[in-house]
Amino acid sequence: MVRWLIVVFLALVLIEGLAPWLRRLGLGRLPGDFRFRLWGREWSIPLASTVLLSVLITLALKWL
């Protein structure tokens, strides 16, 4: 279970780092993505985008 938590955390960090580029593609604005402002900083939790990217990567790897 700890491995899954690490994988999810790393995926969220990676997506957050790529957020400006991914927002141009429409990711980060899906219905399951959460954005909120806390302590003067805007935070985002891209849950739906993470699931979508995971499915796309899985399908691409199975196809190859």
PyMOL Python script that loads the backbone (N, CA, C, O; Angstrom):
from pymol import cmd

cmd.read_pdbstr("""\
ATOM      1  N   MET A   1       0.819  -1.185   0.000  1.00  0.00           N
ATOM      2  CA  MET A   1       0.000   0.000   0.000  1.00  0.00           C
ATOM      3  C   MET A   1       0.872   1.261   0.000  1.00  0.00           C
ATOM      4  O   MET A   1       0.504   2.273  -0.597  1.00  0.00           O
ATOM      5  N   VAL A   2       1.999   1.199   0.654  1.00  0.00           N
ATOM      6  CA  VAL A   2       2.894   2.352   0.702  1.00  0.00           C
ATOM      7  C   VAL A   2       3.421   2.654  -0.697  1.00  0.00           C
ATOM      8  O   VAL A   2       3.582   3.820  -1.056  1.00  0.00           O
ATOM      9  N   ARG A   3       3.689   1.629  -1.480  1.00  0.00           N
ATOM     10  CA  ARG A   3       4.164   1.842  -2.844  1.00  0.00           C
ATOM     11  C   ARG A   3       3.138   2.611  -3.668  1.00  0.00           C
ATOM     12  O   ARG A   3       3.498   3.514  -4.423  1.00  0.00           O
ATOM     13  N   TRP A   4       1.860   2.256  -3.526  1.00  0.00           N
ATOM     14  CA  TRP A   4       0.813   2.946  -4.270  1.00  0.00           C
ATOM     15  C   TRP A   4       0.718   4.406  -3.855  1.00  0.00           C
ATOM     16  O   TRP A   4       0.505   5.277  -4.698  1.00  0.00           O
ATOM     17  N   LEU A   5       0.871   4.676  -2.588  1.00  0.00           N
ATOM     18  CA  LEU A   5       0.843   6.061  -2.134  1.00  0.00           C
ATOM     19  C   LEU A   5       2.008   6.853  -2.726  1.00  0.00           C
ATOM     20  O   LEU A   5       1.842   8.009  -3.114  1.00  0.00           O
ATOM     21  N   ILE A   6       3.169   6.238  -2.794  1.00  0.00           N
ATOM     22  CA  ILE A   6       4.335   6.897  -3.383  1.00  0.00           C
ATOM     23  C   ILE A   6       4.109   7.135  -4.868  1.00  0.00           C
ATOM     24  O   ILE A   6       4.424   8.212  -5.374  1.00  0.00           O
ATOM     25  N   VAL A   7       3.569   6.152  -5.570  1.00  0.00           N
ATOM     26  CA  VAL A   7       3.308   6.291  -7.002  1.00  0.00           C
ATOM     27  C   VAL A   7       2.290   7.398  -7.256  1.00  0.00           C
ATOM     28  O   VAL A   7       2.484   8.220  -8.152  1.00  0.00           O
ATOM     29  N   VAL A   8       1.222   7.430  -6.491  1.00  0.00           N
ATOM     30  CA  VAL A   8       0.210   8.477  -6.662  1.00  0.00           C
ATOM     31  C   VAL A   8       0.813   9.847  -6.363  1.00  0.00           C
ATOM     32  O   VAL A   8       0.567  10.806  -7.095  1.00  0.00           O
ATOM     33  N   PHE A   9       1.593   9.941  -5.302  1.00  0.00           N
ATOM     34  CA  PHE A   9       2.232  11.211  -4.957  1.00  0.00           C
ATOM     35  C   PHE A   9       3.155  11.680  -6.074  1.00  0.00           C
ATOM     36  O   PHE A   9       3.119  12.850  -6.454  1.00  0.00           O
ATOM     37  N   LEU A  10       3.977  10.784  -6.600  1.00  0.00           N
ATOM     38  CA  LEU A  10       4.894  11.149  -7.677  1.00  0.00           C
ATOM     39  C   LEU A  10       4.143  11.541  -8.948  1.00  0.00           C
ATOM     40  O   LEU A  10       4.555  12.462  -9.653  1.00  0.00           O
ATOM     41  N   ALA A  11       3.050  10.850  -9.242  1.00  0.00           N
ATOM     42  CA  ALA A  11       2.237  11.210 -10.409  1.00  0.00           C
ATOM     43  C   ALA A  11       1.641  12.600 -10.243  1.00  0.00           C
ATOM     44  O   ALA A  11       1.621  13.382 -11.193  1.00  0.00           O
ATOM     45  N   LEU A  12       1.159  12.912  -9.057  1.00  0.00           N
ATOM     46  CA  LEU A  12       0.604  14.239  -8.813  1.00  0.00           C
ATOM     47  C   LEU A  12       1.663  15.323  -8.915  1.00  0.00           C
ATOM     48  O   LEU A  12       1.398  16.402  -9.445  1.00  0.00           O
ATOM     49  N   VAL A  13       2.854  15.050  -8.417  1.00  0.00           N
ATOM     50  CA  VAL A  13       3.949  16.017  -8.511  1.00  0.00           C
ATOM     51  C   VAL A  13       4.341  16.223  -9.974  1.00  0.00           C
ATOM     52  O   VAL A  13       4.571  17.355 -10.398  1.00  0.00           O
ATOM     53  N   LEU A  14       4.417  15.147 -10.742  1.00  0.00           N
ATOM     54  CA  LEU A  14       4.778  15.239 -12.151  1.00  0.00           C
ATOM     55  C   LEU A  14       3.738  16.031 -12.932  1.00  0.00           C
ATOM     56  O   LEU A  14       4.082  16.889 -13.745  1.00  0.00           O
ATOM     57  N   ILE A  15       2.485  15.741 -12.684  1.00  0.00           N
ATOM     58  CA  ILE A  15       1.414  16.452 -13.395  1.00  0.00           C
ATOM     59  C   ILE A  15       1.400  17.921 -13.000  1.00  0.00           C
ATOM     60  O   ILE A  15       1.171  18.789 -13.841  1.00  0.00           O
ATOM     61  N   GLU A  16       1.643  18.203 -11.731  1.00  0.00           N
ATOM     62  CA  GLU A  16       1.682  19.600 -11.290  1.00  0.00           C
ATOM     63  C   GLU A  16       2.839  20.345 -11.958  1.00  0.00           C
ATOM     64  O   GLU A  16       2.702  21.519 -12.300  1.00  0.00           O
ATOM     65  N   GLY A  17       3.954  19.685 -12.142  1.00  0.00           N
ATOM     66  CA  GLY A  17       5.080  20.314 -12.822  1.00  0.00           C
ATOM     67  C   GLY A  17       4.809  20.549 -14.304  1.00  0.00           C
ATOM     68  O   GLY A  17       5.306  21.513 -14.887  1.00  0.00           O
ATOM     69  N   LEU A  18       4.031  19.676 -14.901  1.00  0.00           N
ATOM     70  CA  LEU A  18       3.693  19.808 -16.316  1.00  0.00           C
ATOM     71  C   LEU A  18       2.376  20.544 -16.530  1.00  0.00           C
ATOM     72  O   LEU A  18       1.894  20.626 -17.659  1.00  0.00           O
ATOM     73  N   ALA A  19       1.791  21.078 -15.471  1.00  0.00           N
ATOM     74  CA  ALA A  19       0.461  21.684 -15.522  1.00  0.00           C
ATOM     75  C   ALA A  19       0.315  22.778 -16.577  1.00  0.00           C
ATOM     76  O   ALA A  19      -0.680  22.767 -17.301  1.00  0.00           O
ATOM     77  N   PRO A  20       1.248  23.722 -16.705  1.00  0.00           N
ATOM     78  CA  PRO A  20       1.050  24.757 -17.728  1.00  0.00           C
ATOM     79  C   PRO A  20       0.927  24.179 -19.145  1.00  0.00           C
ATOM     80  O   PRO A  20       0.098  24.627 -19.937  1.00  0.00           O
ATOM     81  N   TRP A  21       1.749  23.195 -19.445  1.00  0.00           N
ATOM     82  CA  TRP A  21       1.694  22.572 -20.761  1.00  0.00           C
ATOM     83  C   TRP A  21       0.417  21.737 -20.924  1.00  0.00           C
ATOM     84  O   TRP A  21      -0.204  21.747 -21.987  1.00  0.00           O
ATOM     85  N   LEU A  22       0.036  21.024 -19.876  1.00  0.00           N
ATOM     86  CA  LEU A  22      -1.157  20.177 -19.939  1.00  0.00           C
ATOM     87  C   LEU A  22      -2.440  20.997 -19.980  1.00  0.00           C
ATOM     88  O   LEU A  22      -3.428  20.555 -20.567  1.00  0.00           O
ATOM     89  N   ARG A  23      -2.449  22.182 -19.370  1.00  0.00           N
ATOM     90  CA  ARG A  23      -3.646  23.033 -19.407  1.00  0.00           C
ATOM     91  C   ARG A  23      -3.956  23.481 -20.828  1.00  0.00           C
ATOM     92  O   ARG A  23      -5.120  23.671 -21.181  1.00  0.00           O
ATOM     93  N   ARG A  24      -2.922  23.650 -21.641  1.00  0.00           N
ATOM     94  CA  ARG A  24      -3.161  23.996 -23.048  1.00  0.00           C
ATOM     95  C   ARG A  24      -3.906  22.876 -23.764  1.00  0.00           C
ATOM     96  O   ARG A  24      -4.636  23.127 -24.724  1.00  0.00           O
ATOM     97  N   LEU A  25      -3.724  21.641 -23.300  1.00  0.00           N
ATOM     98  CA  LEU A  25      -4.426  20.499 -23.887  1.00  0.00           C
ATOM     99  C   LEU A  25      -5.795  20.274 -23.265  1.00  0.00           C
ATOM    100  O   LEU A  25      -6.544  19.410 -23.723  1.00  0.00           O
ATOM    101  N   GLY A  26      -6.140  21.039 -22.223  1.00  0.00           N
ATOM    102  CA  GLY A  26      -7.434  20.897 -21.568  1.00  0.00           C
ATOM    103  C   GLY A  26      -7.394  20.054 -20.306  1.00  0.00           C
ATOM    104  O   GLY A  26      -8.408  19.921 -19.621  1.00  0.00           O
ATOM    105  N   LEU A  27      -6.247  19.486 -19.990  1.00  0.00           N
ATOM    106  CA  LEU A  27      -6.136  18.707 -18.762  1.00  0.00           C
ATOM    107  C   LEU A  27      -5.954  19.656 -17.583  1.00  0.00           C
ATOM    108  O   LEU A  27      -5.370  20.730 -17.728  1.00  0.00           O
ATOM    109  N   GLY A  28      -6.445  19.266 -16.442  1.00  0.00           N
ATOM    110  CA  GLY A  28      -6.389  20.133 -15.273  1.00  0.00           C
ATOM    111  C   GLY A  28      -7.667  20.917 -15.086  1.00  0.00           C
ATOM    112  O   GLY A  28      -7.840  21.609 -14.083  1.00  0.00           O
ATOM    113  N   ARG A  29      -8.554  20.810 -16.042  1.00  0.00           N
ATOM    114  CA  ARG A  29      -9.841  21.493 -15.974  1.00  0.00           C
ATOM    115  C   ARG A  29     -10.999  20.511 -16.066  1.00  0.00           C
ATOM    116  O   ARG A  29     -12.140  20.914 -16.292  1.00  0.00           O
ATOM    117  N   LEU A  30     -10.719  19.255 -15.898  1.00  0.00           N
ATOM    118  CA  LEU A  30     -11.763  18.239 -15.967  1.00  0.00           C
ATOM    119  C   LEU A  30     -12.640  18.299 -14.719  1.00  0.00           C
ATOM    120  O   LEU A  30     -12.224  18.859 -13.705  1.00  0.00           O
ATOM    121  N   PRO A  31     -13.851  17.732 -14.774  1.00  0.00           N
ATOM    122  CA  PRO A  31     -14.761  17.814 -13.622  1.00  0.00           C
ATOM    123  C   PRO A  31     -14.214  17.234 -12.322  1.00  0.00           C
ATOM    124  O   PRO A  31     -14.643  17.667 -11.253  1.00  0.00           O
ATOM    125  N   GLY A  32     -13.308  16.298 -12.361  1.00  0.00           N
ATOM    126  CA  GLY A  32     -12.770  15.709 -11.139  1.00  0.00           C
ATOM    127  C   GLY A  32     -11.506  16.369 -10.638  1.00  0.00           C
ATOM    128  O   GLY A  32     -10.918  15.903  -9.662  1.00  0.00           O
ATOM    129  N   ASP A  33     -11.069  17.443 -11.280  1.00  0.00           N
ATOM    130  CA  ASP A  33      -9.865  18.175 -10.867  1.00  0.00           C
ATOM    131  C   ASP A  33     -10.272  19.293  -9.919  1.00  0.00           C
ATOM    132  O   ASP A  33     -11.184  20.068 -10.210  1.00  0.00           O
ATOM    133  N   PHE A  34      -9.592  19.369  -8.788  1.00  0.00           N
ATOM    134  CA  PHE A  34      -9.948  20.345  -7.770  1.00  0.00           C
ATOM    135  C   PHE A  34      -8.907  21.456  -7.724  1.00  0.00           C
ATOM    136  O   PHE A  34      -7.704  21.195  -7.762  1.00  0.00           O
ATOM    137  N   ARG A  35      -9.380  22.698  -7.642  1.00  0.00           N
ATOM    138  CA  ARG A  35      -8.505  23.867  -7.493  1.00  0.00           C
ATOM    139  C   ARG A  35      -9.064  24.701  -6.358  1.00  0.00           C
ATOM    140  O   ARG A  35     -10.271  24.930  -6.280  1.00  0.00           O
ATOM    141  N   PHE A  36      -8.191  25.150  -5.486  1.00  0.00           N
ATOM    142  CA  PHE A  36      -8.634  26.000  -4.395  1.00  0.00           C
ATOM    143  C   PHE A  36      -7.486  26.897  -3.954  1.00  0.00           C
ATOM    144  O   PHE A  36      -6.318  26.611  -4.219  1.00  0.00           O
ATOM    145  N   ARG A  37      -7.833  27.977  -3.283  1.00  0.00           N
ATOM    146  CA  ARG A  37      -6.848  28.934  -2.796  1.00  0.00           C
ATOM    147  C   ARG A  37      -6.775  28.795  -1.282  1.00  0.00           C
ATOM    148  O   ARG A  37      -7.786  28.850  -0.583  1.00  0.00           O
ATOM    149  N   LEU A  38      -5.547  28.613  -0.796  1.00  0.00           N
ATOM    150  CA  LEU A  38      -5.322  28.432   0.633  1.00  0.00           C
ATOM    151  C   LEU A  38      -4.029  29.141   1.007  1.00  0.00           C
ATOM    152  O   LEU A  38      -2.993  28.924   0.378  1.00  0.00           O
ATOM    153  N   TRP A  39      -4.087  29.981   2.023  1.00  0.00           N
ATOM    154  CA  TRP A  39      -2.929  30.741   2.505  1.00  0.00           C
ATOM    155  C   TRP A  39      -2.266  31.559   1.406  1.00  0.00           C
ATOM    156  O   TRP A  39      -1.040  31.655   1.346  1.00  0.00           O
ATOM    157  N   GLY A  40      -3.078  32.144   0.541  1.00  0.00           N
ATOM    158  CA  GLY A  40      -2.563  33.021  -0.500  1.00  0.00           C
ATOM    159  C   GLY A  40      -1.935  32.313  -1.681  1.00  0.00           C
ATOM    160  O   GLY A  40      -1.313  32.955  -2.528  1.00  0.00           O
ATOM    161  N   ARG A  41      -2.085  31.009  -1.751  1.00  0.00           N
ATOM    162  CA  ARG A  41      -1.517  30.251  -2.863  1.00  0.00           C
ATOM    163  C   ARG A  41      -2.596  29.387  -3.485  1.00  0.00           C
ATOM    164  O   ARG A  41      -3.466  28.870  -2.784  1.00  0.00           O
ATOM    165  N   GLU A  42      -2.543  29.230  -4.790  1.00  0.00           N
ATOM    166  CA  GLU A  42      -3.527  28.389  -5.463  1.00  0.00           C
ATOM    167  C   GLU A  42      -3.009  26.954  -5.532  1.00  0.00           C
ATOM    168  O   GLU A  42      -1.894  26.701  -5.989  1.00  0.00           O
ATOM    169  N   TRP A  43      -3.828  26.039  -5.075  1.00  0.00           N
ATOM    170  CA  TRP A  43      -3.480  24.622  -5.059  1.00  0.00           C
ATOM    171  C   TRP A  43      -4.392  23.891  -6.033  1.00  0.00           C
ATOM    172  O   TRP A  43      -5.552  24.265  -6.205  1.00  0.00           O
ATOM    173  N   SER A  44      -3.873  22.862  -6.660  1.00  0.00           N
ATOM    174  CA  SER A  44      -4.719  22.041  -7.526  1.00  0.00           C
ATOM    175  C   SER A  44      -4.435  20.573  -7.255  1.00  0.00           C
ATOM    176  O   SER A  44      -3.299  20.161  -7.018  1.00  0.00           O
ATOM    177  N   ILE A  45      -5.504  19.813  -7.299  1.00  0.00           N
ATOM    178  CA  ILE A  45      -5.416  18.362  -7.138  1.00  0.00           C
ATOM    179  C   ILE A  45      -6.056  17.749  -8.391  1.00  0.00           C
ATOM    180  O   ILE A  45      -7.279  17.635  -8.467  1.00  0.00           O
ATOM    181  N   PRO A  46      -5.241  17.357  -9.363  1.00  0.00           N
ATOM    182  CA  PRO A  46      -5.761  16.891 -10.649  1.00  0.00           C
ATOM    183  C   PRO A  46      -6.116  15.398 -10.647  1.00  0.00           C
ATOM    184  O   PRO A  46      -5.454  14.605 -11.317  1.00  0.00           O
ATOM    185  N   LEU A  47      -7.137  15.020  -9.913  1.00  0.00           N
ATOM    186  CA  LEU A  47      -7.492  13.602  -9.815  1.00  0.00           C
ATOM    187  C   LEU A  47      -7.984  13.032 -11.146  1.00  0.00           C
ATOM    188  O   LEU A  47      -7.511  11.981 -11.579  1.00  0.00           O
ATOM    189  N   ALA A  48      -8.914  13.704 -11.789  1.00  0.00           N
ATOM    190  CA  ALA A  48      -9.456  13.198 -13.054  1.00  0.00           C
ATOM    191  C   ALA A  48      -8.386  13.174 -14.144  1.00  0.00           C
ATOM    192  O   ALA A  48      -8.335  12.243 -14.947  1.00  0.00           O
ATOM    193  N   SER A  49      -7.545  14.184 -14.171  1.00  0.00           N
ATOM    194  CA  SER A  49      -6.472  14.212 -15.166  1.00  0.00           C
ATOM    195  C   SER A  49      -5.482  13.080 -14.935  1.00  0.00           C
ATOM    196  O   SER A  49      -4.979  12.492 -15.892  1.00  0.00           O
ATOM    197  N   THR A  50      -5.199  12.772 -13.682  1.00  0.00           N
ATOM    198  CA  THR A  50      -4.287  11.671 -13.360  1.00  0.00           C
ATOM    199  C   THR A  50      -4.853  10.342 -13.836  1.00  0.00           C
ATOM    200  O   THR A  50      -4.136   9.523 -14.411  1.00  0.00           O
ATOM    201  N   VAL A  51      -6.133  10.134 -13.597  1.00  0.00           N
ATOM    202  CA  VAL A  51      -6.774   8.889 -14.035  1.00  0.00           C
ATOM    203  C   VAL A  51      -6.774   8.809 -15.557  1.00  0.00           C
ATOM    204  O   VAL A  51      -6.466   7.761 -16.125  1.00  0.00           O
ATOM    205  N   LEU A  52      -7.118   9.910 -16.218  1.00  0.00           N
ATOM    206  CA  LEU A  52      -7.149   9.922 -17.678  1.00  0.00           C
ATOM    207  C   LEU A  52      -5.771   9.649 -18.271  1.00  0.00           C
ATOM    208  O   LEU A  52      -5.648   8.842 -19.192  1.00  0.00           O
ATOM    209  N   LEU A  53      -4.745  10.299 -17.763  1.00  0.00           N
ATOM    210  CA  LEU A  53      -3.394  10.059 -18.260  1.00  0.00           C
ATOM    211  C   LEU A  53      -2.934   8.636 -17.981  1.00  0.00           C
ATOM    212  O   LEU A  53      -2.244   8.037 -18.806  1.00  0.00           O
ATOM    213  N   SER A  54      -3.303   8.094 -16.845  1.00  0.00           N
ATOM    214  CA  SER A  54      -2.942   6.724 -16.511  1.00  0.00           C
ATOM    215  C   SER A  54      -3.582   5.743 -17.495  1.00  0.00           C
ATOM    216  O   SER A  54      -2.927   4.807 -17.956  1.00  0.00           O
ATOM    217  N   VAL A  55      -4.836   5.952 -17.809  1.00  0.00           N
ATOM    218  CA  VAL A  55      -5.526   5.073 -18.767  1.00  0.00           C
ATOM    219  C   VAL A  55      -4.890   5.200 -20.146  1.00  0.00           C
ATOM    220  O   VAL A  55      -4.661   4.193 -20.818  1.00  0.00           O
ATOM    221  N   LEU A  56      -4.605   6.419 -20.571  1.00  0.00           N
ATOM    222  CA  LEU A  56      -3.984   6.621 -21.887  1.00  0.00           C
ATOM    223  C   LEU A  56      -2.604   5.973 -21.966  1.00  0.00           C
ATOM    224  O   LEU A  56      -2.276   5.345 -22.973  1.00  0.00           O
ATOM    225  N   ILE A  57      -1.805   6.115 -20.935  1.00  0.00           N
ATOM    226  CA  ILE A  57      -0.475   5.498 -20.934  1.00  0.00           C
ATOM    227  C   ILE A  57      -0.580   3.983 -20.918  1.00  0.00           C
ATOM    228  O   ILE A  57       0.180   3.301 -21.605  1.00  0.00           O
ATOM    229  N   THR A  58      -1.517   3.451 -20.139  1.00  0.00           N
ATOM    230  CA  THR A  58      -1.710   1.998 -20.094  1.00  0.00           C
ATOM    231  C   THR A  58      -2.123   1.463 -21.455  1.00  0.00           C
ATOM    232  O   THR A  58      -1.593   0.451 -21.913  1.00  0.00           O
ATOM    233  N   LEU A  59      -3.066   2.136 -22.105  1.00  0.00           N
ATOM    234  CA  LEU A  59      -3.498   1.690 -23.445  1.00  0.00           C
ATOM    235  C   LEU A  59      -2.368   1.802 -24.461  1.00  0.00           C
ATOM    236  O   LEU A  59      -2.217   0.933 -25.321  1.00  0.00           O
ATOM    237  N   ALA A  60      -1.578   2.859 -24.370  1.00  0.00           N
ATOM    238  CA  ALA A  60      -0.459   3.017 -25.301  1.00  0.00           C
ATOM    239  C   ALA A  60       0.578   1.919 -25.094  1.00  0.00           C
ATOM    240  O   ALA A  60       1.109   1.388 -26.070  1.00  0.00           O
ATOM    241  N   LEU A  61       0.874   1.570 -23.856  1.00  0.00           N
ATOM    242  CA  LEU A  61       1.857   0.523 -23.593  1.00  0.00           C
ATOM    243  C   LEU A  61       1.357  -0.853 -23.998  1.00  0.00           C
ATOM    244  O   LEU A  61       2.133  -1.684 -24.468  1.00  0.00           O
ATOM    245  N   LYS A  62       0.064  -1.098 -23.819  1.00  0.00           N
ATOM    246  CA  LYS A  62      -0.491  -2.389 -24.269  1.00  0.00           C
ATOM    247  C   LYS A  62      -0.526  -2.481 -25.781  1.00  0.00           C
ATOM    248  O   LYS A  62      -0.362  -3.563 -26.345  1.00  0.00           O
ATOM    249  N   TRP A  63      -0.738  -1.350 -26.443  1.00  0.00           N
ATOM    250  CA  TRP A  63      -0.787  -1.330 -27.885  1.00  0.00           C
ATOM    251  C   TRP A  63       0.582  -1.568 -28.495  1.00  0.00           C
ATOM    252  O   TRP A  63       0.703  -2.190 -29.551  1.00  0.00           O
ATOM    253  N   LEU A  64       1.624  -1.064 -27.818  1.00  0.00           N
ATOM    254  CA  LEU A  64       2.984  -1.260 -28.318  1.00  0.00           C
ATOM    255  C   LEU A  64       3.407  -2.666 -28.012  1.00  0.00           C
ATOM    256  O   LEU A  64       4.525  -3.061 -28.342  1.00  0.00           O
TER     257      LEU A  64
END
""", "prot")
cmd.dss("prot")
cmd.show_as("cartoon", "prot")
cmd.util.cbc("prot")
cmd.orient("prot")
